[in-house]
Amino acid sequence: MLRDLQERTDDVILAHHGDRMIATAGPVLRQTGWRGGIWVYYVPPTGPDLFVVERSNGNTATAFLLFPSEEYGVPTLGATENYTSRQFRGPEAMVPSGISTITIIAGGGRQLFRVFETVSLTAMGTRTGGPANYQLNEGLYVSENGLLCNDSIINLQAAGIANPIHVGVCCLVPIPRGNPYLGLDLKY
């Protein structure tokens, strides 16, 4: 199993499916792009799409994004790519259409995240506290960067998160030169 994880490059691996839904990437996400595994929250619609999300700052979190954004050219007629699984960026994603539809996971399940906080917060609320060390069964929260973390509630509050959101427990610990994934049993 460890060899399998070392060879994978997915941002998120679903070990047990949670509640999947669709949403639309908001304008900031479409401009900046995203990695699978970042946490998002709902924002007011900016066009015909009803469920629009942007990156979480830790104060509110609705779900996490399953797939990363990618930069491809404008699709051409007869293209063999399956564009339903691609997340466009740039001008083609700014038009109101289904192109910016994304998959979010909002509850339950077991997921393995490649992207998470690797540096701890200090009591001053800055990410300069040394390497983050994760432990099995500890609570996981959404950081000020919209990533999973295990920082203390006090340090998260110092970083500007008034009420840190506990989203689940650690079920797999990342190991340098071994397992690159942080496991989450999502309890949200």
N, C-alpha and C positions, 0 to 999 in steps of 0.2 A: 504494500500500500504506500509506503514512504517513497519508493522509487517512482510510483505513479504520480504522486504529488510533485516530486522534483521535476518531472518531465512536462507537467501541465503548464500552460501559460494563461489560462482563463483568469479574469479578474475575480469572478465569483463561481464557485462550484456548488450546485444544489445537491446536498447529501440527502435531504428530505424536503419535498416541495412545501412551500408556504402559500399564502394567499397571493396569487398573481392578479394584477390589474394593469390596465393601460392608462397612460397619461400623456401629456404633451410637454416636451421640453420647452421651458420658458426662454425668452430672448437672451438672457444672460448665459444660460447653459449652452444655447446654440452658438453663441459667439465664442465662448471659452472652451467648450468641449468638456468631457467628463470621463472618469474611469468607472467601470462597474464597481459597485459596492459603496458609492457615496450615498449619503442620506439626503433626502429632499423633503420639501414641504409644499403644500398647496399655496398658490398665489392667485389673485383675481385673474379671470380670463382676459386676454388681450385681443381676442378675435373670435372666430367661430368655435374654437376649442373650449370645452367646459372644464376639464381637469388639467390645469397647468401647474407644473412644479419647477422649483428652483432649488439650488444647493442649500442645505440646512446650515445654520450658524450655531446649532446646538440648542437653541431656545425652543424650537419647534421642529419636529421630525415626523413625517407621515409614513415614509417607506424608504427603501434603498433601491437604487437602479441596478438592474440585473446585468445589462450589457454596456460596454463603453461606446462613446461616440467615435466616429471615424471620418476621415476626410477622403471622399471620393469625388471624382468629377461628376458633372451632370450626366445622369443616365442616358444612354442612347437607345434608340429603337433596336430591338433584337439582341440586347445585351443578355448574356447568360448568367449574370449575377442575380442572386435572390435579394432584391433590395428591401424586402420586408424585414430582414434581420439587420439591416444597416442603419446607422444613425448618422444622418448627414449633418455637416456643418457648413458654414459659409452662406452665400446668397441664396442657394437653392433651398436651404432650410428655413429661410425667413419668410417664405410665402405661406399663407394659410393653407395647409393641406395635411394629409396624413403622413407626410415625409418625416415630421418631427414626433411621431408617435413612439413612445418608449414603454418598456415593461418595468413595472415596479413591483416589489414584494413588500406587502404591508402587514403580514402577520403569520406567526407560526413557522414551523420548519427548522431545519438545520442547514446552515450555510457555511462555506469556507471562503474567507476573504483574503485576497492577495494584497489589497490596499487597506491600510489601517495606520493609526498613529504609531510611530516607532520611537519617538522622543517624548519623554514625560513633561507634563506641565510643572512649573515651580509654584511656590506659594504666591508669587507675584503675577501669575497668570500668563507666563511666557513659556514657549516650548524649548527650553534650554536645560531641562532637568536631567539629562542623561538618557540612556536607552530605556524604553518602556519594557518592563518584564511582566509578562502575562502568566497567570496561574489558573489551573483548572477550577471550575465552579465559581470563579469570581464574577461580579457584576460587570457588564460592559455598557458603556454610555456612548452618546453621540457627541463628538468634540466640536469645538468652535470652527473647525475646518470641514465639518460634515462627514467625519470618518469615525470608525469604531475606536474607542479608547477605554482604558481602565483607570483613568485619573481619579483622584479623590473628589468628592462633591465640593469641598472647600476650594481646591485648586481650579475646578471647572467654573465655580462662581467668580473666582478672581479673574478668570479669562473672559468674563462677561455673560456667562450662562446662568441666568437667575434660578431656574429650576431644572437641573440636569435630568435628562431623560434616560432612565434605565431600560434598555431594550432587550436584555437577555443575559445569559451566562456563557462563560468561556467553556467550550467543550473540546478544543484542540489548541495546543500551545505552539506558536511558531518557533522554529529552531533554526538559527543561522546555519547555512551549509547543509540543511536537511529539509525540514518541512517549511515552505515559505508562507503557509496559510495560517490565519487565525480563525478558529472555529467558533460559531455563534449558535446557540440554541435560542432562537428568537421567541421571546415571550411577550412581545408587544401586542 
